[in-house]
Amino acid sequence: MDEPVPVTRPIDYGTAKLMPDVDRARAWLLTVDGAPQSYVDLDAPAHLEFEYVRRLAHVVDVHTPGAGAPLDVVHLGGGALTLPRYVSATRPGSRQHAVEADRRLLALVLAELPLPDGSGIETYAMDARDWIEQAPADSADIIVADVFGGMDASEGMDASENADGPENADGPEDADGPRSSRSARVPARFTSVEYARAAARVLRPGGVHAANLADGTPFAFVRSQLATFATVFTELALIAEPAVLRGRRFGNVVLLASDAPLDIAALTRRVSADPFPARVEHGSALTRFTGAAAPVTDRDAQGSPEPPDGSFGIG
């Protein structure tokens, strides 16, 4: 049997590369402009390498109904479809919609890393904000927003979005290296009150919006996102590594929002048991963290900050 070889292709918003994992027979790392975006094991879709993806998976795992029951999940940002594959494997029968703006990236992933028959995953090559605004009301149990893309220099609006998003170099699978700032920022159009309202409309009662963000001290972006989503949702929580929350480095932060109480205890148990443990912040501690931050609208929204050199990437 031939050894797998890297695949490099131009895509709509950069250059994608699929690199085989020498330690796992059918596992692949997707990079965009040198930045790690997704890791997929086709033989073991429940195997998750990136820490922040594990945290998003924990959100899926603890959602009502219990483990194994099918869910309706929307994924904004497609990448290599890591989390949709995980949900399909762990909650058979789930109906999922994955939206990716980069048409050539999506075509590459579907050709080289095909979805299994009966996965229940539908893919859409279009702008994720446009998709969510057109989606039926009360149709999703979970929305995962893992959207990162190029930024328009004049307005901070996005030129593209892709996911599984950038992975911070906080584990053995990643090392410091060059990072394209164009693909490491959350576009402004996914950070506003109007976007939060659009997502809330699509969620069923008790549904959860889970956003992968990236920020560092003084956390102006994450604080503004907390204030923004608090205008629409009654329950919020943050998941991140202690070193990130303490401002020691730039990194991934998962923001959860719902109209119903979140299962904080179950989430805390799961994220604290990960190889790189994380914390769950909520309640009064999160209110203090948010401080005097103000919500943002489409008129004044800005994308997430440009990460410092070496924050994301592979060697």
Steps between C-alpha positions, in 0.01 A plus 500: 500500500636844404601732778280810522666817377425866575247674278539872429234701318419866440165587655283809484672672792854367508677166470381182668721205584394155621782322681477134605571410861788253504369347823140436392420322175216717366539819700562838343588854605351784297691828489407824326791730420711297741256526788347183651125503443375143546610150590297200385544127555279332242516167683431652843291818462453519877876553539553875545851645501433872546419602856236758413320246279485266799335780697241553229442123496440508876224755440337254258550208737324660798208639302152369576386240403773276634800341336434324171168668421488674161515879479450768238831687478609794286871557440597847377843452347579162353872434475557125484163436668660364816219572743218395261677165459529470879129568551408252228711232669389566859137594436388290201196633322585863565410748230781745435563800277858615440554835329833598343555815294814374326357291217830354387597408856170317549541321167853394597387362836207308354721352227801405712329436836155378393213475741374147571169390355210581726692764696199732510729795421390748234760750378446847358753714315382846597540782749413373847329821616279493191418134565399553863279794407316279249474189719163391644412621848517255793688245289828438688599361837856631476672759282879481489660819370861421416551771244837649421598683185666787320413852604415796281754766597255789477206370702609189685241298309587153376626386165469133588428260780632156571526260786559291706673829578854568612637281776719662758838339545408357838548130441742247355329512163595866451821698527589863461531605141397761246135592497298677236305772681244502217372157598526540880230759570128470564326717237303797631168384354496210749553722806196729505165517677331448164692177447417380852131564435517308171659203676247513786214489249632173355556333837224305668413579863788372711736504203863606530715729288869407538757737348872438467672835555861611537624778725755604761542759771332748548221289341319794344363276225375216723350748748313674218373162380371417847319834512364448149363149554361602841255729318345194334569199726441465874768238570869538412822313575863505390733202461874558476831391643601676824810649335281670239246627754782638716634696205827311474454430131271541202277200433167336425193581709165324456198722572172321577160671486152362565154596618508214754742407780819337378625179658802669658585211731515245218702732278742575783560132564573433136726795419697462824576138407644584157873461430520881510243585768272799460271699727134595463416855604136597557265692726631786711862430406413543134308819577807642671717392209270674251517822700383813318537353151227610260318291239584561135274525196567444132574872470795495742602134519864408461661164444710329764850638556791395286689232691861565603767333290537135594159474667379248242674281250712198447873468465 
